[in-house]
């Protein structure tokens, strides 16, 4: 990871893509309840806010190994918690 700034940009970019995917799904599947898609979007935004807050406050600022582990945990959480939220969209 190059910098905290790049991590934040990546978090915002991934969040934007996930929300866009939800909105496109909603456009092409009007029969799906809007509340279901809105709840997924709200959860994505909640995760984004959590990741930004965590990236601003790394653990063990004096120990580079702990800082790297902290940022790696954020990236893993994005992969394992946030991106799979799209699987909650109803399949046709």
Order of alpha helices (4+ residues) and beta strands (2+ residues): alpha-alpha-alpha
